[in-house]
Amino acid sequence: MMLANNPFERRLQLAGIFLILGLLVEAFCLVWKGPLAFLLFLGLGGILLFAGIVVYLFSLVSIPHAQD
Amino acid sequence: MTVPLTLLLILILFCILLIAALFVRPGATITRAGKISAFLILFCLPILCMSMGVSNQLERSTSTEFCLSCHTMEAFGKSLHVDDPSYLAAAHFQNHRVPAAEACYTCHTDYTMFGTLHSKLRGLRHVYIYYLTTPPAPEKIKLYTAYNNRECLHCHEGARSFESGAVHNSDADLLPAIKANKKSCISSGCHDVVHNVSTLNNVKFWNGEK
């Protein structure tokens, strides 16, 4: 699937990719029981979700608003 | 309160579907409603899922099953089934003086303001030792610090059997010393047989409960 040409929309899509990956890791770790799942959940899942949210927030402030 | 796992997984799936829809149609965020939806989908829902997931994982990490999932802990799990009331951990586990499903955590957490956090940090250290170094043999595993009576007193303080027990009152200084953590509950001559995993080859086991 192609990313959008518009920089704002492209960043939204990038945030979406990170968030979907983070949520998939989270779901996987919730099904898999054990100490490593706990670490993976906090480590990889947390980082991916954090990255997704940061990219989304960054997209809000980095693109000049149409009305500006 | 922990959300049931199935409900949490459904929420995560729902969140993934919404993000996927936004991924396919990012142009939908042009309108005000689209912007609000994007904020909910890309910010609020993932944070909600993550926090509920963390809560679920933390709750799960207090389970006996979780603690005993490491091979090194097997002997300690076995010691809970020793058919001898002098084995402190076994007596507590078998008589439900601690919740059987959270037996390890109940005795090995710190009953302080940040006790749960300290327990998790110790757990991380355990994981590091287990996966990245050579874990010691079960009989060589020791507590990082001396066992604090505070953990015992969390349940036993004020209990009749503890406060009025003949042995505890045999010496007027004993109970105050126990409560001040000056005399350890598991000191020699008192409740000094706890897990004693090195003796498990010579004991009988009770199989009344898994």
Interface residues (C-beta under 8 A of the other chain):
Chain A: M1 A4 N6 F8 E9 R10 L12 Q13 A15 G16 I17 L19 I20 G22 L23 L24 E26 A27 C29 L30 V31 K33 G34 P35 L36 A37 F38 L39 F41 L42 G45 G46 L49 G52 I53 Y56 L57
Chain B: L5 L8 L9 I12 L13 C15 I16 I19 A20 L22 F23 V24 P26 G27 T29 A38 L42 F43 P46 I47 C49 M50 G53 V54 N56 Q57 R60 S61 E65 F66 S69 C70 G123 L124 H126 V127 Y130 Y131
